[in-house]
Amino acid sequence: MHELSLCQAIAGVVRPYAVDKHVVVVRVQVGALRQVVPDSLTFCWDLIREYESMPDAQLELEMVPAEVVCHTCGKQSLLASRWSVCCAVCDSADVMVLRGNEFQVTSMDVS
């Protein structure tokens, strides 16, 4: 379960900006190709936030779908499966990923 180390990394990003502040919400973008289980990430966050002195901080996830552009047919498409990185139009594997690799803290609310 790498979600625990991901939550430690999230806390590491938040910590310098939250000194002497109460963290209310942390927002994170998670790309479909990142192989992150959202429920596991949320569960691990509940553990880490206590350890990191952010006991009330909620984790809000924005799931980003995987999108590719095909070098064969030139079309952009969303991936039908996270297990196959092929064009949804012509089934070619000659694609460039446009979105879906994200894993980043985008914002947080403090009081």
FIMARDREN-600276 format. One record per residue: residue number from 1; residue in one letter; x, y, z of N, C-alpha, C, O in turn. Coordinates in pm, 1 decimal, decimal comma, always signed. Layout:
N
SITE   resi   resn        n.u        n.v        n.w       ca.u       ca.v       ca.w        c.u        c.v        c.w        o.u        o.v        o.w
SITE    NUM      a          X          Y          Z          X          Y          Z          X          Y          Z          X          Y          Z
...
//
This chain:
111
SITE   resi   resn        n.u        n.v        n.w       ca.u       ca.v       ca.w        c.u        c.v        c.w        o.u        o.v        o.w
SITE      1      m      +85,1     -117,5       +0,0       +0,0       +0,0       +0,0      +89,7     +123,8       +0,0     +136,1     +167,2     +105,5
SITE      2      h     +113,9     +180,3     -117,8     +197,9     +299,0     -127,5     +122,0     +426,3      -93,8     +180,9     +534,3      -89,1
SITE      3      e       -6,5     +414,7      -70,6      -86,5     +532,4      -36,3      -39,1     +597,4      +93,5      -50,7     +718,9     +109,8
SITE      4      l      +14,3     +517,1     +186,2      +64,3     +573,6     +311,6     +182,6     +666,9     +284,5     +188,8     +776,6     +340,0
SITE      5      s     +274,9     +624,5     +200,7     +389,0     +712,1     +168,7     +343,2     +833,2      +87,0     +401,7     +940,9      +99,1
SITE      6      l     +240,5     +817,5       +5,0     +186,6     +931,9      -69,0     +127,9    +1035,6      +26,8     +144,8    +1155,9       +7,1
SITE      7      c      +59,3     +988,1     +130,1       +2,1    +1079,6     +229,4     +111,8    +1149,7     +308,7      +97,5    +1266,6     +344,5
SITE      8      q     +220,0    +1079,8     +336,0     +334,3    +1143,3     +403,0     +391,5    +1253,4     +313,7     +430,0    +1359,5     +362,8
SITE      9      a     +397,1    +1228,5     +184,2     +446,1    +1329,2      +89,9     +351,3    +1449,6      +84,8     +396,6    +1563,9      +80,0
SITE     10      i     +221,3    +1424,3      +85,8     +123,4    +1534,1      +87,5     +144,0    +1619,0     +211,9     +148,1    +1741,8     +203,7
SITE     11      a     +156,9    +1554,5     +326,4     +179,2    +1627,0     +451,5     +309,0    +1707,2     +445,2     +316,7    +1817,8     +498,8
SITE     12      g     +410,1    +1651,7     +380,2     +536,7    +1722,7     +364,9     +524,0    +1848,8     +281,2     +595,3    +1946,5     +304,3
SITE     13      v     +434,1    +1847,2     +185,0     +409,0    +1966,5     +103,0     +329,6    +2069,5     +182,9     +356,9    +2189,3     +174,9
SITE     14      v     +232,1    +2022,9     +259,4     +143,4    +2112,3     +334,5     +214,8    +2175,6     +454,9     +195,6    +2293,8     +483,4
SITE     15      r     +295,1    +2098,6     +523,8     +356,4    +2139,8     +650,9     +421,6    +2278,7     +647,6     +393,5    +2358,9     +736,5
SITE     16      p     +507,2    +2311,2     +549,8     +571,9    +2443,3     +552,8     +474,8    +2560,7     +539,6     +504,4    +2670,6     +586,6
SITE     17      y     +360,7    +2538,9     +477,0     +263,6    +2645,4     +457,0     +161,4    +2653,8     +569,5      +81,7    +2747,4     +574,5
SITE     18      a     +163,6    +2556,5     +659,1      +61,9    +2547,1     +763,3     +117,4    +2576,0     +902,6      +51,1    +2548,5    +1002,7
SITE     19      v     +236,2    +2630,3     +909,4     +296,8    +2658,9    +1039,4     +206,8    +2754,5    +1117,7     +170,3    +2861,3    +1068,5
SITE     20      d     +172,0    +2715,2    +1239,2      +87,0    +2795,4    +1328,7      -52,4    +2822,5    +1271,6     -117,5    +2919,6    +1310,2
SITE     21      k      -97,5    +2737,9    +1180,8     -231,8    +2753,2    +1124,2     -308,4    +2622,9    +1140,9     -249,6    +2515,8    +1155,6
SITE     22      h     -439,0    +2634,0    +1138,4     -526,9    +2517,1    +1145,7     -564,2    +2477,6    +1002,7     -630,2    +2554,2     +932,5
SITE     23      v     -522,5    +2358,8     +959,4     -551,7    +2312,9     +823,5     -692,4    +2252,7     +821,4     -724,3    +2162,2     +898,6
SITE     24      v     -774,6    +2304,9     +732,0     -913,3    +2260,1     +721,2     -929,5    +2159,5     +607,7     -987,9    +2052,8     +626,7
SITE     25      v     -877,7    +2193,6     +489,4     -892,4    +2109,1     +370,6     -762,1    +2110,5     +291,1     -696,9    +2214,0     +277,1
SITE     26      v     -725,9    +1993,0     +239,6     -614,1    +1980,8     +146,6     -670,8    +1919,7      +18,8     -732,9    +1813,5      +22,0
SITE     27      r     -648,7    +1988,0      -94,0     -700,1    +1940,0     -222,8     -585,5    +1882,7     -306,1     -478,9    +1942,8     -319,0
SITE     28      v     -611,1    +1765,1     -361,8     -508,3    +1694,1     -437,6     -567,1    +1643,6     -568,8     -675,7    +1585,8     -570,4
SITE     29      q     -495,6    +1665,4     -678,2     -532,5    +1605,9     -807,1     -464,1    +1470,5     -818,0     -345,1    +1456,8     -789,3
SITE     30      v     -541,5    +1370,6     -859,9     -488,3    +1235,8     -876,9     -524,6    +1187,2    -1016,6     -642,3    +1171,5    -1049,3
SITE     31      g     -423,2    +1163,7    -1098,2     -445,3    +1114,9    -1233,9     -482,2     +967,6    -1236,2     -438,0     +889,9    -1151,5
SITE     32      a     -563,1     +930,3    -1333,2     -611,1     +792,4    -1345,7     -497,8     +692,4    -1367,8     -513,4     +574,2    -1337,2
SITE     33      l     -385,1     +737,8    -1420,2     -273,5     +647,2    -1448,2     -179,8     +630,1    -1328,7      -81,7     +556,4    -1338,2
SITE     34      r     -207,4     +695,1    -1219,0     -120,4     +692,1    -1101,6     -135,8     +567,5    -1014,7      -59,7     +549,6     -919,7
SITE     35      q     -229,6     +483,7    -1044,3     -251,6     +359,9     -969,1     -268,5     +386,7     -820,0     -209,2     +319,6     -735,5
SITE     36      v     -350,4     +486,0     -790,4     -383,5     +520,7     -653,0     -527,4     +477,1     -627,1     -617,1     +503,4     -707,1
SITE     37      v     -547,3     +410,5     -514,4     -682,2     +369,6     -474,0     -736,7     +481,3     -384,2     -688,4     +499,1     -272,3
SITE     38      p     -836,2     +556,2     -431,6     -885,9     +671,5     -355,6     -926,5     +638,4     -211,6     -893,0     +713,4     -120,0
SITE     39      d     -997,4     +528,6     -190,4    -1039,0     +492,8      -54,5     -918,6     +465,1      +35,0     -919,5     +501,1     +152,8
SITE     40      s     -816,1     +402,1      -19,0     -694,4     +375,4      +58,6     -621,3     +505,5      +90,7     -568,8     +521,8     +200,8
SITE     41      l     -618,1     +597,4       -4,6     -552,7     +726,5      +18,2     -624,4     +802,6     +129,5     -560,2     +859,9     +217,5
SITE     42      t     -755,5     +803,0     +125,2     -834,5     +871,0     +227,9     -814,3     +805,6     +364,8     -800,3     +875,2     +465,4
SITE     43      f     -812,9     +673,7     +368,7     -790,0     +601,5     +494,1     -652,1     +636,8     +551,2     -639,7     +665,1     +670,4
SITE     44      c     -549,9     +635,2     +467,3     -414,2     +666,1     +512,5     -402,3     +810,9     +556,5     -329,2     +841,3     +650,8
SITE     45      w     -473,6     +900,7     +489,2     -471,8    +1041,4     +528,7     -525,3    +1056,9     +670,7     -472,3    +1135,9     +748,9
SITE     46      d     -629,1     +982,5     +704,0     -684,4     +988,8     +839,5     -580,3     +949,8     +943,7     -582,4    +1001,8    +1055,2
SITE     47      l     -490,2     +859,9     +909,3     -382,9     +819,9    +1000,3     -273,6     +926,8    +1007,6     -229,1     +963,9    +1116,2
SITE     48      i     -231,7     +974,9     +892,7     -120,6    +1070,6     +884,3     -156,5    +1205,8     +944,5      -73,2    +1268,0    +1010,5
SITE     49      r     -277,3    +1251,2     +923,0     -314,4    +1385,4     +970,4     -302,9    +1397,1    +1121,7     -268,7    +1503,8    +1172,7
SITE     50      e     -331,2    +1288,9    +1194,5     -314,2    +1289,2    +1340,1     -166,4    +1305,8    +1375,1     -131,0    +1387,4    +1460,2
SITE     51      y      -81,9    +1229,3    +1310,2      +61,8    +1231,8    +1334,1     +122,6    +1367,6    +1298,0     +217,1    +1412,7    +1362,6
SITE     52      e      +68,9    +1431,3    +1196,3     +121,3    +1558,8    +1146,3      +56,7    +1680,8    +1211,9      +75,2    +1793,3    +1165,4
SITE     53      s      -17,9    +1659,5    +1318,1      -83,7    +1768,8    +1391,5     -181,8    +1847,4    +1304,6     -192,1    +1969,7    +1315,1
SITE     54      m     -253,0    +1775,4    +1219,2     -360,5    +1833,9    +1137,9     -486,1    +1748,6    +1157,5     -540,9    +1696,3    +1060,5
SITE     55      p     -532,4    +1734,1    +1283,1     -635,2    +1634,3    +1313,0     -768,2    +1652,2    +1240,8     -842,6    +1555,6    +1224,0
SITE     56      d     -799,4    +1774,8    +1197,8     -928,7    +1800,4    +1132,3     -917,3    +1816,3     +981,7    -1018,3    +1835,6     +914,0
SITE     57      a     -796,4    +1808,6     +928,2     -775,2    +1835,0     +785,9     -841,5    +1727,6     +699,6     -811,0    +1608,8     +710,7
SITE     58      q     -932,0    +1772,1     +614,3     -999,0    +1681,8     +521,5     -919,8    +1676,5     +391,4     -859,2    +1775,2     +349,6
SITE     59      l     -921,7    +1561,1     +329,3     -855,4    +1543,5     +200,7     -961,5    +1541,0      +92,0    -1050,4    +1455,7      +93,1
SITE     60      e     -952,3    +1634,9       -2,2    -1043,6    +1638,3     -116,2     -966,4    +1595,6     -239,9     -865,2    +1656,1     -275,4
SITE     61      l    -1014,9    +1491,4     -304,9     -948,1    +1438,7     -423,7    -1021,0    +1481,6     -549,9    -1143,5    +1472,9     -558,1
SITE     62      e     -945,5    +1527,5     -646,9     -998,5    +1554,3     -780,7     -937,8    +1448,8     -872,0     -817,9    +1450,7     -899,5
SITE     63      m    -1020,0    +1358,5     -917,8     -972,5    +1251,3    -1004,7     -964,7    +1303,8    -1148,7    -1062,8    +1354,5    -1203,1
SITE     64      v     -847,4    +1290,5    -1208,3     -824,0    +1340,5    -1343,9     -823,4    +1221,9    -1440,3     -740,5    +1131,9    -1426,5
SITE     65      p     -914,2    +1220,7    -1537,2     -917,5    +1108,8    -1632,0     -793,6    +1109,0    -1722,2     -731,8    +1213,1    -1745,1
SITE     66      a     -759,5     +992,8    -1771,8     -645,5     +980,7    -1863,0     -689,8    +1016,6    -2004,3     -789,5     +965,2    -2055,0
SITE     67      e     -614,2    +1105,1    -2066,0     -644,1    +1149,3    -2202,0     -516,7    +1140,4    -2284,6     -408,4    +1175,6    -2237,8
SITE     68      v     -530,9    +1093,3    -2407,1     -415,7    +1076,9    -2496,2     -444,1    +1142,1    -2630,5     -559,3    +1166,5    -2666,5
SITE     69      v     -337,1    +1169,8    -2703,7     -348,7    +1208,3    -2844,5     -276,3    +1099,2    -2922,2     -165,8    +1058,1    -2886,6
SITE     70      c     -339,6    +1053,9    -3027,1     -288,3     +942,7    -3106,1     -200,3     +994,4    -3219,9     -239,0    +1085,0    -3293,7
SITE     71      h      -82,7     +936,0    -3232,7       +8,3     +973,8    -3340,7      -33,1     +908,3    -3472,9       +8,1     +952,9    -3580,0
SITE     72      t     -114,8     +802,4    -3465,3     -158,7     +731,9    -3585,7     -276,5     +801,6    -3652,6     -272,3     +831,0    -3772,0
SITE     73      c     -382,9     +828,2    -3574,1     -503,0     +888,6    -3634,4     -517,8    +1037,4    -3602,5     -601,0    +1105,6    -3662,3
SITE     74      g     -438,0    +1087,4    -3509,1     -442,3    +1229,2    -3476,3     -553,5    +1271,7    -3382,8     -567,6    +1390,9    -3355,8
SITE     75      k     -632,2    +1179,8    -3333,0     -746,2    +1212,3    -3246,5     -705,9    +1214,9    -3099,9     -615,5    +1143,0    -3057,5
SITE     76      q     -774,7    +1299,3    -3023,2     -762,3    +1298,7    -2878,4     -875,5    +1214,5    -2822,7     -988,0    +1218,9    -2872,6
SITE     77      s     -844,7    +1137,2    -2718,3     -950,4    +1056,1    -2658,7     -917,4    +1024,7    -2513,5     -801,6    +1024,1    -2471,9
SITE     78      l    -1023,8     +998,5    -2438,2    -1007,7     +951,4    -2301,3     -981,7     +802,5    -2306,8    -1039,4     +732,0    -2389,6
SITE     79      l     -895,3     +754,1    -2219,4     -868,0     +610,4    -2216,1     -987,6     +536,7    -2159,2    -1047,8     +579,1    -2060,6
SITE     80      a    -1020,7     +426,9    -2222,5    -1133,2     +345,1    -2176,9    -1095,4     +263,6    -2053,6    -1181,5     +231,0    -1971,9
SITE     81      s     -968,5     +230,9    -2040,0     -921,4     +149,3    -1929,1     -787,1     +202,4    -1881,3     -704,5     +243,9    -1962,6
SITE     82      r     -764,7     +201,5    -1751,6     -634,8     +245,7    -1702,2     -528,2     +138,8    -1719,5     -410,7     +162,2    -1691,3
SITE     83      w     -569,1      +22,6    -1765,6     -476,2      -87,9    -1787,0     -424,8      -93,8    -1929,9     -334,0     -171,2    -1959,7
SITE     84      s     -481,5      -13,3    -2018,2     -439,3      -14,0    -2157,5     -425,9     +129,4    -2206,7     -523,9     +203,8    -2210,8
SITE     85      v     -305,2     +167,8    -2243,6     -282,0     +303,3    -2291,9     -280,2     +299,2    -2444,5     -175,3     +305,9    -2508,5
SITE     86      c     -400,6     +288,1    -2499,7     -418,9     +282,5    -2645,1     -526,0     +382,2    -2685,7     -612,8     +417,4    -2605,8
SITE     87      c     -519,6     +426,4    -2807,7     -618,5     +518,4    -2862,8     -756,6     +453,5    -2860,3     -773,5     +339,4    -2903,3
SITE     88      a     -854,7     +527,2    -2809,6     -991,3     +475,4    -2804,2    -1057,7     +476,7    -2941,5    -1160,4     +411,7    -2961,3
SITE     89      v     -999,9     +549,9    -3036,4    -1058,0     +560,4    -3170,2    -1006,4     +449,5    -3261,8    -1085,5     +379,1    -3324,6
SITE     90      c     -872,5     +433,5    -3269,7     -816,1     +336,9    -3366,1     -739,7     +222,2    -3299,0     -688,9     +133,5    -3367,5
SITE     91      d     -731,3     +223,5    -3167,2     -666,9     +118,3    -3087,7     -514,6     +114,1    -3103,8     -451,7      +14,5    -3068,1
SITE     92      s     -455,8     +219,5    -3156,4     -310,0     +226,3    -3170,8     -245,7     +252,5    -3034,7     -301,6     +324,3    -2951,8
SITE     93      a     -129,0     +194,5    -3012,3      -52,9     +219,3    -2889,5      +44,4     +336,0    -2906,8     +115,9     +371,7    -2813,2
SITE     94      d      +47,3     +395,3    -3026,0     +136,1     +508,0    -3054,0      +68,0     +637,4    -3009,6      +18,9     +714,8    -3091,9
SITE     95      v      +66,0     +659,0    -2879,4       -5,1     +773,3    -2822,5      +86,7     +853,2    -2730,3     +188,5     +803,6    -2681,9
SITE     96      m      +47,7     +976,7    -2707,9     +114,4    +1061,0    -2609,0      +11,0    +1095,3    -2501,7      -99,2    +1140,2    -2533,0
SITE     97      v      +46,7    +1074,2    -2377,1      -44,0    +1102,8    -2265,5      -48,6    +1253,3    -2243,7      +54,5    +1318,2    -2226,5
SITE     98      l     -170,5    +1307,9    -2244,6     -190,6    +1450,8    -2221,1     -225,7    +1479,2    -2074,9     -177,9    +1575,9    -2015,6
SITE     99      r     -309,8    +1393,2    -2018,8     -353,0    +1406,2    -1879,5     -365,9    +1266,6    -1820,4     -383,8    +1168,2    -1892,2
SITE    100      g     -356,3    +1260,2    -1688,1     -375,1    +1133,0    -1620,8     -257,0    +1091,9    -1535,5     -265,6     +994,6    -1460,5
SITE    101      n     -145,5    +1165,3    -1545,8      -27,8    +1135,7    -1463,9      -16,4    +1227,0    -1342,1      +81,8    +1219,4    -1268,2
SITE    102      e     -115,2    +1312,8    -1320,5     -107,7    +1410,7    -1213,0     -106,1    +1344,6    -1074,5     -171,6    +1243,1    -1051,0
SITE    103      f      -31,5    +1403,9     -987,0      -42,0    +1378,9     -843,4      +17,7    +1500,9     -776,3     +138,9    +1510,2     -757,0
SITE    104      q      -70,2    +1595,3     -740,7      -20,5    +1720,9     -686,6     -119,9    +1784,8     -591,4     -241,4    +1775,1     -609,0
SITE    105      v      -65,1    +1850,3     -490,6     -147,0    +1930,9     -400,7     -178,8    +2059,1     -476,9      -88,3    +2130,2     -520,5
SITE    106      t     -307,4    +2088,0     -492,5     -345,7    +2206,6     -569,9     -380,3    +2325,4     -481,9     -360,2    +2440,2     -521,7
SITE    107      s     -432,2    +2299,0     -362,6     -465,3    +2409,3     -272,1     -497,3    +2355,1     -134,0     -511,4    +2234,5     -114,0
SITE    108      m     -508,3    +2446,6      -39,9     -550,3    +2408,4      +94,8     -619,2    +2526,2     +159,5     -591,7    +2641,4     +125,9
SITE    109      d     -708,1    +2497,7     +251,6     -776,0    +2601,0     +330,1     -723,2    +2592,5     +472,1     -713,7    +2484,2     +529,9
SITE    110      v     -689,2    +2707,8     +527,6     -643,1    +2714,7     +665,5     -722,3    +2822,0     +738,2     -783,4    +2909,6     +677,1
SITE    111      s     -719,5    +2812,6     +870,1     -785,7    +2918,5     +950,7     -694,7    +2957,1    +1064,9     -729,6    +3043,8    +1145,0
//
